[in-house]
Amino acid sequence: MSRIILLLLCAFMVLLEPETLLAASGPEAPLTETAVSETDAVTVIPRPNYKRYRGNSRTKKRRLGFFRRRAARRKAMRKGKQRATAPKGRIQVDAPVGTMPPRK
């Protein structure tokens, strides 16, 4: 309910004209061009051309949630079962075929 009221309020504020809002705030002297340029000059803040260092927080990886970890583990287990891998620990080799050339 509060979301709907908030959206309606935002829509109402968008539809209002800025002149009516300024007139409702109280009688003030009309702004001249010099006054407008002075206020713009004061409010403009130079923007840096670099991003401030934030302790490597931009590249830090978060641990996956429980369900995603479980899904990734199941996928890895399926992948491992599909591959036909040799048993670990002992490598079996067939007997050599033919003969070796004599040593010199």
Backbone as XML, in Angstrom:
<?xml version="1.0"?>
<chain id="A" units="angstrom">
  <residue number="1" name="MET">
    <atom name="N" x="0.826" y="-1.193" z="0.000"/>
    <atom name="CA" x="0.000" y="0.000" z="0.000"/>
    <atom name="C" x="0.866" y="1.251" z="0.000"/>
  </residue>
  <residue number="2" name="SER">
    <atom name="N" x="1.925" y="1.238" z="0.821"/>
    <atom name="CA" x="2.779" y="2.428" z="0.904"/>
    <atom name="C" x="3.528" y="2.663" z="-0.402"/>
  </residue>
  <residue number="3" name="ARG">
    <atom name="N" x="3.852" y="1.577" z="-1.112"/>
    <atom name="CA" x="4.528" y="1.741" z="-2.407"/>
    <atom name="C" x="3.636" y="2.477" z="-3.399"/>
  </residue>
  <residue number="4" name="ILE">
    <atom name="N" x="2.375" y="2.116" z="-3.414"/>
    <atom name="CA" x="1.437" y="2.750" z="-4.345"/>
    <atom name="C" x="1.314" y="4.236" z="-4.020"/>
  </residue>
  <residue number="5" name="ILE">
    <atom name="N" x="1.208" y="4.542" z="-2.750"/>
    <atom name="CA" x="1.106" y="5.959" z="-2.352"/>
    <atom name="C" x="2.371" y="6.708" z="-2.739"/>
  </residue>
  <residue number="6" name="LEU">
    <atom name="N" x="3.514" y="6.087" z="-2.524"/>
    <atom name="CA" x="4.785" y="6.714" z="-2.880"/>
    <atom name="C" x="4.891" y="6.947" z="-4.386"/>
  </residue>
  <residue number="7" name="LEU">
    <atom name="N" x="4.474" y="5.968" z="-5.178"/>
    <atom name="CA" x="4.501" y="6.135" z="-6.632"/>
    <atom name="C" x="3.549" y="7.241" z="-7.090"/>
  </residue>
  <residue number="8" name="LEU">
    <atom name="N" x="2.373" y="7.287" z="-6.499"/>
    <atom name="CA" x="1.433" y="8.344" z="-6.855"/>
    <atom name="C" x="1.976" y="9.719" z="-6.477"/>
  </residue>
  <residue number="9" name="LEU">
    <atom name="N" x="2.611" y="9.811" z="-5.327"/>
    <atom name="CA" x="3.205" y="11.070" z="-4.900"/>
    <atom name="C" x="4.316" y="11.510" z="-5.853"/>
  </residue>
  <residue number="10" name="CYS">
    <atom name="N" x="5.156" y="10.557" z="-6.256"/>
    <atom name="CA" x="6.233" y="10.879" z="-7.220"/>
    <atom name="C" x="5.652" y="11.336" z="-8.559"/>
  </residue>
  <residue number="11" name="ALA">
    <atom name="N" x="4.616" y="10.650" z="-9.021"/>
    <atom name="CA" x="3.985" y="11.043" z="-10.282"/>
    <atom name="C" x="3.380" y="12.434" z="-10.170"/>
  </residue>
  <residue number="12" name="PHE">
    <atom name="N" x="2.786" y="12.743" z="-9.041"/>
    <atom name="CA" x="2.203" y="14.055" z="-8.826"/>
    <atom name="C" x="3.284" y="15.136" z="-8.829"/>
  </residue>
  <residue number="13" name="MET">
    <atom name="N" x="4.428" y="14.853" z="-8.188"/>
    <atom name="CA" x="5.527" y="15.822" z="-8.151"/>
    <atom name="C" x="6.114" y="16.061" z="-9.534"/>
  </residue>
  <residue number="14" name="VAL">
    <atom name="N" x="6.128" y="15.037" z="-10.365"/>
    <atom name="CA" x="6.650" y="15.185" z="-11.730"/>
    <atom name="C" x="5.719" y="16.072" z="-12.549"/>
  </residue>
  <residue number="15" name="LEU">
    <atom name="N" x="4.433" y="15.923" z="-12.337"/>
    <atom name="CA" x="3.473" y="16.686" z="-13.128"/>
    <atom name="C" x="3.413" y="18.162" z="-12.719"/>
  </residue>
  <residue number="16" name="LEU">
    <atom name="N" x="3.811" y="18.479" z="-11.498"/>
    <atom name="CA" x="3.773" y="19.879" z="-11.072"/>
    <atom name="C" x="4.808" y="20.704" z="-11.829"/>
  </residue>
  <residue number="17" name="GLU">
    <atom name="N" x="4.491" y="21.923" z="-12.067"/>
    <atom name="CA" x="5.425" y="22.816" z="-12.748"/>
    <atom name="C" x="6.320" y="23.472" z="-11.708"/>
  </residue>
  <residue number="18" name="PRO">
    <atom name="N" x="7.591" y="23.689" z="-12.039"/>
    <atom name="CA" x="8.503" y="24.272" z="-11.055"/>
    <atom name="C" x="8.109" y="25.694" z="-10.643"/>
  </residue>
  <residue number="19" name="GLU">
    <atom name="N" x="7.445" y="26.450" z="-11.537"/>
    <atom name="CA" x="7.062" y="27.819" z="-11.191"/>
    <atom name="C" x="6.031" y="27.821" z="-10.062"/>
  </residue>
  <residue number="20" name="THR">
    <atom name="N" x="5.122" y="26.885" z="-10.097"/>
    <atom name="CA" x="4.115" y="26.836" z="-9.044"/>
    <atom name="C" x="4.752" y="26.435" z="-7.709"/>
  </residue>
  <residue number="21" name="LEU">
    <atom name="N" x="5.757" y="25.571" z="-7.756"/>
    <atom name="CA" x="6.441" y="25.191" z="-6.527"/>
    <atom name="C" x="7.209" y="26.368" z="-5.940"/>
  </residue>
  <residue number="22" name="LEU">
    <atom name="N" x="7.865" y="27.157" z="-6.809"/>
    <atom name="CA" x="8.604" y="28.320" z="-6.334"/>
    <atom name="C" x="7.649" y="29.369" z="-5.777"/>
  </residue>
  <residue number="23" name="ALA">
    <atom name="N" x="6.496" y="29.530" z="-6.426"/>
    <atom name="CA" x="5.530" y="30.523" z="-5.958"/>
    <atom name="C" x="4.943" y="30.094" z="-4.621"/>
  </residue>
  <residue number="24" name="ALA">
    <atom name="N" x="4.794" y="28.806" z="-4.416"/>
    <atom name="CA" x="4.209" y="28.320" z="-3.171"/>
    <atom name="C" x="5.187" y="28.464" z="-2.007"/>
  </residue>
  <residue number="25" name="SER">
    <atom name="N" x="6.490" y="28.484" z="-2.290"/>
    <atom name="CA" x="7.455" y="28.557" z="-1.198"/>
    <atom name="C" x="7.497" y="29.935" z="-0.547"/>
  </residue>
  <residue number="26" name="GLY">
    <atom name="N" x="7.068" y="30.967" z="-1.235"/>
    <atom name="CA" x="7.044" y="32.296" z="-0.625"/>
    <atom name="C" x="7.461" y="33.362" z="-1.625"/>
  </residue>
  <residue number="27" name="PRO">
    <atom name="N" x="7.123" y="34.615" z="-1.318"/>
    <atom name="CA" x="7.494" y="35.676" z="-2.254"/>
    <atom name="C" x="8.991" y="35.979" z="-2.155"/>
  </residue>
  <residue number="28" name="GLU">
    <atom name="N" x="9.645" y="35.887" z="-3.283"/>
    <atom name="CA" x="11.067" y="36.211" z="-3.363"/>
    <atom name="C" x="11.285" y="37.097" z="-4.575"/>
  </residue>
  <residue number="29" name="ALA">
    <atom name="N" x="12.410" y="37.756" z="-4.579"/>
    <atom name="CA" x="12.738" y="38.605" z="-5.722"/>
    <atom name="C" x="13.041" y="37.712" z="-6.917"/>
  </residue>
  <residue number="30" name="PRO">
    <atom name="N" x="12.600" y="38.138" z="-8.104"/>
    <atom name="CA" x="12.876" y="37.317" z="-9.294"/>
    <atom name="C" x="14.384" y="37.251" z="-9.546"/>
  </residue>
  <residue number="31" name="LEU">
    <atom name="N" x="14.829" y="36.116" z="-9.995"/>
    <atom name="CA" x="16.253" y="35.916" z="-10.245"/>
    <atom name="C" x="16.665" y="36.556" z="-11.557"/>
  </residue>
  <residue number="32" name="THR">
    <atom name="N" x="17.772" y="37.238" z="-11.529"/>
    <atom name="CA" x="18.303" y="37.818" z="-12.764"/>
    <atom name="C" x="19.327" y="36.857" z="-13.340"/>
  </residue>
  <residue number="33" name="GLU">
    <atom name="N" x="19.838" y="37.198" z="-14.515"/>
    <atom name="CA" x="20.810" y="36.315" z="-15.166"/>
    <atom name="C" x="22.093" y="36.218" z="-14.357"/>
  </residue>
  <residue number="34" name="THR">
    <atom name="N" x="22.523" y="37.326" z="-13.767"/>
    <atom name="CA" x="23.760" y="37.293" z="-12.988"/>
    <atom name="C" x="23.573" y="36.467" z="-11.720"/>
  </residue>
  <residue number="35" name="ALA">
    <atom name="N" x="22.392" y="36.571" z="-11.109"/>
    <atom name="CA" x="22.139" y="35.796" z="-9.897"/>
    <atom name="C" x="22.105" y="34.304" z="-10.221"/>
  </residue>
  <residue number="36" name="VAL">
    <atom name="N" x="21.519" y="33.959" z="-11.364"/>
    <atom name="CA" x="21.458" y="32.556" z="-11.770"/>
    <atom name="C" x="22.852" y="32.030" z="-12.039"/>
  </residue>
  <residue number="37" name="SER">
    <atom name="N" x="23.687" y="32.823" z="-12.735"/>
    <atom name="CA" x="25.038" y="32.350" z="-13.048"/>
    <atom name="C" x="25.876" y="32.231" z="-11.779"/>
  </residue>
  <residue number="38" name="GLU">
    <atom name="N" x="25.663" y="33.141" z="-10.796"/>
    <atom name="CA" x="26.409" y="33.046" z="-9.545"/>
    <atom name="C" x="26.020" y="31.798" z="-8.766"/>
  </residue>
  <residue number="39" name="THR">
    <atom name="N" x="24.739" y="31.491" z="-8.734"/>
    <atom name="CA" x="24.318" y="30.296" z="-7.997"/>
    <atom name="C" x="24.821" y="29.036" z="-8.691"/>
  </residue>
  <residue number="40" name="ASP">
    <atom name="N" x="24.841" y="29.040" z="-10.032"/>
    <atom name="CA" x="25.366" y="27.885" z="-10.754"/>
    <atom name="C" x="26.854" y="27.722" z="-10.484"/>
  </residue>
  <residue number="41" name="ALA">
    <atom name="N" x="27.587" y="28.847" z="-10.421"/>
    <atom name="CA" x="29.022" y="28.773" z="-10.191"/>
    <atom name="C" x="29.329" y="28.242" z="-8.796"/>
  </residue>
  <residue number="42" name="VAL">
    <atom name="N" x="28.477" y="28.539" z="-7.845"/>
    <atom name="CA" x="28.719" y="28.084" z="-6.478"/>
    <atom name="C" x="28.414" y="26.598" z="-6.338"/>
  </residue>
  <residue number="43" name="THR">
    <atom name="N" x="27.355" y="26.104" z="-6.994"/>
    <atom name="CA" x="26.935" y="24.720" z="-6.811"/>
    <atom name="C" x="27.734" y="23.737" z="-7.658"/>
  </residue>
  <residue number="44" name="VAL">
    <atom name="N" x="28.479" y="24.198" z="-8.644"/>
    <atom name="CA" x="29.239" y="23.275" z="-9.489"/>
    <atom name="C" x="30.487" y="22.834" z="-8.729"/>
  </residue>
  <residue number="45" name="ILE">
    <atom name="N" x="30.608" y="21.535" z="-8.530"/>
    <atom name="CA" x="31.762" y="20.972" z="-7.845"/>
    <atom name="C" x="32.585" y="20.215" z="-8.877"/>
  </residue>
  <residue number="46" name="PRO">
    <atom name="N" x="33.882" y="20.473" z="-8.954"/>
    <atom name="CA" x="34.689" y="19.748" z="-9.945"/>
    <atom name="C" x="34.701" y="18.252" z="-9.657"/>
  </residue>
  <residue number="47" name="ARG">
    <atom name="N" x="34.555" y="17.494" z="-10.704"/>
    <atom name="CA" x="34.485" y="16.051" z="-10.561"/>
    <atom name="C" x="35.850" y="15.445" z="-10.821"/>
  </residue>
  <residue number="48" name="PRO">
    <atom name="N" x="36.358" y="14.579" z="-9.967"/>
    <atom name="CA" x="37.673" y="14.000" z="-10.209"/>
    <atom name="C" x="37.634" y="13.023" z="-11.378"/>
  </residue>
  <residue number="49" name="ASN">
    <atom name="N" x="38.753" y="12.882" z="-12.062"/>
    <atom name="CA" x="38.796" y="11.969" z="-13.206"/>
    <atom name="C" x="39.336" y="10.609" z="-12.792"/>
  </residue>
  <residue number="50" name="TYR">
    <atom name="N" x="39.321" y="10.309" z="-11.516"/>
    <atom name="CA" x="39.761" y="9.009" z="-11.019"/>
    <atom name="C" x="38.739" y="8.516" z="-10.007"/>
  </residue>
  <residue number="51" name="LYS">
    <atom name="N" x="38.768" y="7.238" z="-9.758"/>
    <atom name="CA" x="37.882" y="6.677" z="-8.743"/>
    <atom name="C" x="38.693" y="6.484" z="-7.470"/>
  </residue>
  <residue number="52" name="ARG">
    <atom name="N" x="38.162" y="6.948" z="-6.380"/>
    <atom name="CA" x="38.873" y="6.875" z="-5.107"/>
    <atom name="C" x="39.082" y="5.424" z="-4.701"/>
  </residue>
  <residue number="53" name="TYR">
    <atom name="N" x="40.257" y="5.134" z="-4.164"/>
    <atom name="CA" x="40.585" y="3.782" z="-3.720"/>
    <atom name="C" x="39.708" y="3.415" z="-2.533"/>
  </residue>
  <residue number="54" name="ARG">
    <atom name="N" x="39.072" y="2.263" z="-2.630"/>
    <atom name="CA" x="38.140" y="1.858" z="-1.577"/>
    <atom name="C" x="38.547" y="0.529" z="-0.952"/>
  </residue>
  <residue number="55" name="GLY">
    <atom name="N" x="39.832" y="0.297" z="-0.855"/>
    <atom name="CA" x="40.288" y="-0.897" z="-0.166"/>
    <atom name="C" x="40.035" y="-2.182" z="-0.927"/>
  </residue>
  <residue number="56" name="ASN">
    <atom name="N" x="40.192" y="-2.156" z="-2.223"/>
    <atom name="CA" x="40.022" y="-3.331" z="-3.074"/>
    <atom name="C" x="38.629" y="-3.939" z="-2.935"/>
  </residue>
  <residue number="57" name="SER">
    <atom name="N" x="37.644" y="-3.128" z="-2.610"/>
    <atom name="CA" x="36.296" y="-3.661" z="-2.417"/>
    <atom name="C" x="35.612" y="-3.906" z="-3.763"/>
  </residue>
  <residue number="58" name="ARG">
    <atom name="N" x="36.169" y="-3.363" z="-4.834"/>
    <atom name="CA" x="35.509" y="-3.549" z="-6.121"/>
    <atom name="C" x="35.772" y="-4.923" z="-6.712"/>
  </residue>
  <residue number="59" name="THR">
    <atom name="N" x="36.873" y="-5.561" z="-6.333"/>
    <atom name="CA" x="37.204" y="-6.865" z="-6.917"/>
    <atom name="C" x="37.045" y="-8.007" z="-5.927"/>
  </residue>
  <residue number="60" name="LYS">
    <atom name="N" x="36.612" y="-7.711" z="-4.719"/>
    <atom name="CA" x="36.478" y="-8.765" z="-3.711"/>
    <atom name="C" x="35.325" y="-9.680" z="-4.092"/>
  </residue>
  <residue number="61" name="LYS">
    <atom name="N" x="35.570" y="-10.986" z="-4.042"/>
    <atom name="CA" x="34.530" y="-11.928" z="-4.408"/>
    <atom name="C" x="33.778" y="-12.368" z="-3.162"/>
  </residue>
  <residue number="62" name="ARG">
    <atom name="N" x="32.484" y="-12.445" z="-3.283"/>
    <atom name="CA" x="31.658" y="-12.917" z="-2.180"/>
    <atom name="C" x="31.435" y="-14.413" z="-2.322"/>
  </residue>
  <residue number="63" name="ARG">
    <atom name="N" x="31.236" y="-15.070" z="-1.195"/>
    <atom name="CA" x="30.942" y="-16.490" z="-1.229"/>
    <atom name="C" x="29.526" y="-16.681" z="-1.751"/>
  </residue>
  <residue number="64" name="LEU">
    <atom name="N" x="29.349" y="-17.699" z="-2.596"/>
    <atom name="CA" x="28.023" y="-17.961" z="-3.135"/>
    <atom name="C" x="27.081" y="-18.402" z="-2.023"/>
  </residue>
  <residue number="65" name="GLY">
    <atom name="N" x="25.805" y="-18.199" z="-2.269"/>
    <atom name="CA" x="24.806" y="-18.618" z="-1.304"/>
    <atom name="C" x="24.709" y="-20.141" z="-1.235"/>
  </residue>
  <residue number="66" name="PHE">
    <atom name="N" x="23.987" y="-20.626" z="-0.244"/>
    <atom name="CA" x="23.904" y="-22.062" z="0.004"/>
    <atom name="C" x="23.379" y="-22.820" z="-1.209"/>
  </residue>
  <residue number="67" name="PHE">
    <atom name="N" x="22.296" y="-22.353" z="-1.821"/>
    <atom name="CA" x="21.680" y="-23.095" z="-2.913"/>
    <atom name="C" x="22.542" y="-23.063" z="-4.161"/>
  </residue>
  <residue number="68" name="ARG">
    <atom name="N" x="23.200" y="-21.944" z="-4.429"/>
    <atom name="CA" x="24.075" y="-21.884" z="-5.599"/>
    <atom name="C" x="25.310" y="-22.749" z="-5.401"/>
  </residue>
  <residue number="69" name="ARG">
    <atom name="N" x="25.838" y="-22.776" z="-4.176"/>
    <atom name="CA" x="26.977" y="-23.655" z="-3.908"/>
    <atom name="C" x="26.576" y="-25.112" z="-4.095"/>
  </residue>
  <residue number="70" name="ARG">
    <atom name="N" x="25.378" y="-25.456" z="-3.603"/>
    <atom name="CA" x="24.922" y="-26.836" z="-3.732"/>
    <atom name="C" x="24.726" y="-27.208" z="-5.200"/>
  </residue>
  <residue number="71" name="ALA">
    <atom name="N" x="24.178" y="-26.283" z="-5.993"/>
    <atom name="CA" x="23.973" y="-26.553" z="-7.415"/>
    <atom name="C" x="25.312" y="-26.706" z="-8.127"/>
  </residue>
  <residue number="72" name="ALA">
    <atom name="N" x="26.283" y="-25.857" z="-7.782"/>
    <atom name="CA" x="27.601" y="-25.956" z="-8.412"/>
    <atom name="C" x="28.277" y="-27.271" z="-8.052"/>
  </residue>
  <residue number="73" name="ARG">
    <atom name="N" x="28.107" y="-27.696" z="-6.809"/>
    <atom name="CA" x="28.708" y="-28.974" z="-6.377"/>
    <atom name="C" x="28.070" y="-30.143" z="-7.116"/>
  </residue>
  <residue number="74" name="ARG">
    <atom name="N" x="26.726" y="-30.121" z="-7.240"/>
    <atom name="CA" x="26.049" y="-31.197" z="-7.973"/>
    <atom name="C" x="26.499" y="-31.238" z="-9.418"/>
  </residue>
  <residue number="75" name="LYS">
    <atom name="N" x="26.668" y="-30.065" z="-10.021"/>
    <atom name="CA" x="27.110" y="-30.003" z="-11.415"/>
    <atom name="C" x="28.514" y="-30.571" z="-11.554"/>
  </residue>
  <residue number="76" name="ALA">
    <atom name="N" x="29.399" y="-30.243" z="-10.616"/>
    <atom name="CA" x="30.764" y="-30.757" z="-10.659"/>
    <atom name="C" x="30.781" y="-32.266" z="-10.469"/>
  </residue>
  <residue number="77" name="MET">
    <atom name="N" x="29.917" y="-32.771" z="-9.581"/>
    <atom name="CA" x="29.862" y="-34.217" z="-9.359"/>
    <atom name="C" x="29.375" y="-34.930" z="-10.620"/>
  </residue>
  <residue number="78" name="ARG">
    <atom name="N" x="28.354" y="-34.382" z="-11.265"/>
    <atom name="CA" x="27.856" y="-34.977" z="-12.514"/>
    <atom name="C" x="28.934" y="-34.991" z="-13.576"/>
  </residue>
  <residue number="79" name="LYS">
    <atom name="N" x="29.662" y="-33.870" z="-13.680"/>
    <atom name="CA" x="30.720" y="-33.754" z="-14.672"/>
    <atom name="C" x="31.814" y="-34.788" z="-14.418"/>
  </residue>
  <residue number="80" name="GLY">
    <atom name="N" x="32.160" y="-34.959" z="-13.148"/>
    <atom name="CA" x="33.189" y="-35.930" z="-12.801"/>
    <atom name="C" x="32.762" y="-37.355" z="-13.090"/>
  </residue>
  <residue number="81" name="LYS">
    <atom name="N" x="31.479" y="-37.658" z="-12.897"/>
    <atom name="CA" x="30.992" y="-39.006" z="-13.165"/>
    <atom name="C" x="30.916" y="-39.292" z="-14.657"/>
  </residue>
  <residue number="82" name="GLN">
    <atom name="N" x="30.651" y="-38.274" z="-15.461"/>
    <atom name="CA" x="30.539" y="-38.472" z="-16.903"/>
    <atom name="C" x="31.893" y="-38.768" z="-17.536"/>
  </residue>
  <residue number="83" name="ARG">
    <atom name="N" x="32.934" y="-38.162" z="-17.020"/>
    <atom name="CA" x="34.270" y="-38.407" z="-17.563"/>
    <atom name="C" x="34.745" y="-39.788" z="-17.118"/>
  </residue>
  <residue number="84" name="ALA">
    <atom name="N" x="35.337" y="-40.507" z="-18.048"/>
    <atom name="CA" x="35.901" y="-41.802" z="-17.702"/>
    <atom name="C" x="37.356" y="-41.575" z="-17.333"/>
  </residue>
  <residue number="85" name="THR">
    <atom name="N" x="37.627" y="-41.463" z="-16.053"/>
    <atom name="CA" x="38.989" y="-41.207" z="-15.607"/>
    <atom name="C" x="39.602" y="-42.479" z="-15.056"/>
  </residue>
  <residue number="86" name="ALA">
    <atom name="N" x="40.918" y="-42.567" z="-15.156"/>
    <atom name="CA" x="41.633" y="-43.718" z="-14.626"/>
    <atom name="C" x="41.627" y="-43.635" z="-13.104"/>
  </residue>
  <residue number="87" name="PRO">
    <atom name="N" x="41.618" y="-44.781" z="-12.449"/>
    <atom name="CA" x="41.665" y="-44.738" z="-10.992"/>
    <atom name="C" x="42.970" y="-44.106" z="-10.505"/>
  </residue>
  <residue number="88" name="LYS">
    <atom name="N" x="42.897" y="-43.378" z="-9.427"/>
    <atom name="CA" x="44.061" y="-42.668" z="-8.934"/>
    <atom name="C" x="45.027" y="-43.616" z="-8.238"/>
  </residue>
  <residue number="89" name="GLY">
    <atom name="N" x="46.312" y="-43.293" z="-8.324"/>
    <atom name="CA" x="47.303" y="-44.019" z="-7.556"/>
    <atom name="C" x="48.134" y="-44.985" z="-8.373"/>
  </residue>
  <residue number="90" name="ARG">
    <atom name="N" x="47.574" y="-45.667" z="-9.343"/>
    <atom name="CA" x="48.332" y="-46.676" z="-10.075"/>
    <atom name="C" x="48.062" y="-46.543" z="-11.560"/>
  </residue>
  <residue number="91" name="ILE">
    <atom name="N" x="49.115" y="-46.466" z="-12.331"/>
    <atom name="CA" x="48.982" y="-46.366" z="-13.782"/>
    <atom name="C" x="49.363" y="-47.714" z="-14.377"/>
  </residue>
  <residue number="92" name="GLN">
    <atom name="N" x="48.469" y="-48.290" z="-15.171"/>
    <atom name="CA" x="48.759" y="-49.583" z="-15.795"/>
    <atom name="C" x="49.239" y="-49.341" z="-17.217"/>
  </residue>
  <residue number="93" name="VAL">
    <atom name="N" x="50.306" y="-50.034" z="-17.562"/>
    <atom name="CA" x="50.896" y="-49.913" z="-18.890"/>
    <atom name="C" x="50.953" y="-51.300" z="-19.501"/>
  </residue>
  <residue number="94" name="ASP">
    <atom name="N" x="50.623" y="-51.405" z="-20.794"/>
    <atom name="CA" x="50.699" y="-52.693" z="-21.494"/>
    <atom name="C" x="52.160" y="-53.090" z="-21.680"/>
  </residue>
  <residue number="95" name="ALA">
    <atom name="N" x="52.352" y="-54.348" z="-21.938"/>
    <atom name="CA" x="53.696" y="-54.857" z="-22.181"/>
    <atom name="C" x="54.227" y="-54.259" z="-23.475"/>
  </residue>
  <residue number="96" name="PRO">
    <atom name="N" x="55.543" y="-54.037" z="-23.565"/>
    <atom name="CA" x="56.095" y="-53.450" z="-24.786"/>
    <atom name="C" x="55.940" y="-54.391" z="-25.975"/>
  </residue>
  <residue number="97" name="VAL">
    <atom name="N" x="55.705" y="-53.827" z="-27.133"/>
    <atom name="CA" x="55.540" y="-54.586" z="-28.367"/>
    <atom name="C" x="56.816" y="-54.427" z="-29.176"/>
  </residue>
  <residue number="98" name="GLY">
    <atom name="N" x="57.365" y="-55.523" z="-29.688"/>
    <atom name="CA" x="58.593" y="-55.445" z="-30.482"/>
    <atom name="C" x="59.811" y="-55.441" z="-29.583"/>
  </residue>
  <residue number="99" name="THR">
    <atom name="N" x="60.947" y="-55.182" z="-30.212"/>
    <atom name="CA" x="62.180" y="-55.158" z="-29.462"/>
    <atom name="C" x="62.845" y="-53.833" z="-29.585"/>
  </residue>
  <residue number="100" name="MET">
    <atom name="N" x="63.704" y="-53.554" z="-28.658"/>
    <atom name="CA" x="64.453" y="-52.312" z="-28.668"/>
    <atom name="C" x="65.690" y="-52.520" z="-29.544"/>
  </residue>
  <residue number="101" name="PRO">
    <atom name="N" x="66.158" y="-51.446" z="-30.172"/>
    <atom name="CA" x="67.404" y="-51.589" z="-30.929"/>
    <atom name="C" x="68.573" y="-51.840" z="-29.976"/>
  </residue>
  <residue number="102" name="PRO">
    <atom name="N" x="69.571" y="-52.543" z="-30.409"/>
    <atom name="CA" x="70.684" y="-52.851" z="-29.516"/>
    <atom name="C" x="71.454" y="-51.576" z="-29.145"/>
  </residue>
  <residue number="103" name="ARG">
    <atom name="N" x="72.027" y="-51.617" z="-27.941"/>
    <atom name="CA" x="72.823" y="-50.488" z="-27.467"/>
    <atom name="C" x="74.179" y="-50.517" z="-28.111"/>
  </residue>
  <residue number="104" name="LYS">
    <atom name="N" x="74.705" y="-49.340" z="-28.365"/>
    <atom name="CA" x="76.033" y="-49.267" z="-28.958"/>
    <atom name="C" x="77.082" y="-49.031" z="-27.929"/>
  </residue>
</chain>
